[in-house]
Amino acid sequence: MNISVPLHGKVALVTGSTSGIGLAIAQTLAANGAQVALNGFAAPDEVQAIISDIEKNSGLKPKYFAHDLSKLDEASALVGAVTDEFGKVDILVNNAGAQYVAAIDEFPDEQWQRLLAINLTAAFATTRAVWPQMKKRGWGRIVNTASTLAFTAEARKAGYVATKHGILGLTREAALEGAELGITCNAVCPAWVLTPLVAKQVDAKAAELQYSFEETARNYFLTDMPTRRFVEPGEIASGVLFLCSDAAKSITGIALPIDGGSLVI
């Protein structure tokens, strides 16, 4: 899906934006005129390649901020660092996320705390930090990356499921508090998205079964998606782009499934 939304003059901070969904969101916002602040884990040469690519395609040079969102003080400081660099933050996309898979009785304390910090606490910290300036300007867009697992559950994913349910609560609370301030807050809820990490999972399973990538994906990963295809990162990015536009100024507090119909069944 390709849409065009003028975001010239806006500054967008996208966490977890050095790969996958977050990178697609950053690229899409920049292509529509937003000055983008990147954040995430990547090697210096990878970061430079991302910056160069975005600058080539948008004419705007993004800046990378290496704040570790598993640490509350760094998550809180990130908005200030971006504001010092670009003067403001108009759009905040809380996309950074982590996963760990284990049964409840085997779930390590440190992994529970890590998922809670990255998936939920960081989003609260950045939202709290950006709120005063959005309130002062009377305009702000906050979009949180949740998941279809914010509505449902899956065995051995207690930390991820709990934090994504929490993200929906935070989204709705921010939507209420921002309703008369010109600040909207929404969530996008993807199902399986074909990121490099997911592709590696499919490749590994295909090698184990000696099946093709397509057959493995259809029969082992996409069984709950009526479309029987992965969501593409660009589809998530287009949804975020719309929610950041003035056309969406009356849309707030929603959880937008981008899931190939998986929540229908």
Buried (B, 14 or more C-beta within 10 A) or exposed (E): EEEEBEBEEBBBBBBBBBBBBBBBBBBBBBBBBBBBBBBBEBEEEEBEEBBEBBBEEBEBEBBBBBBBBBBEEBBBBBBEBBBEEBEBBBBBBBBBBBBBEBEEEEBEEEBBEBBBBBBBBBBBBBBEBBBEBBBEEEBBBBBBBBBBBBBEEEEBBBBBBBBBBBBBEBBBBBBEBBEEBBBBBBBBBBBBBBBEEBEEBBEEBBEEEEBEEEEBBBEBBBEBBEEBBBBBBBBBBBBBBBBBBEEBEEBBBBBBBBBBEBBEE
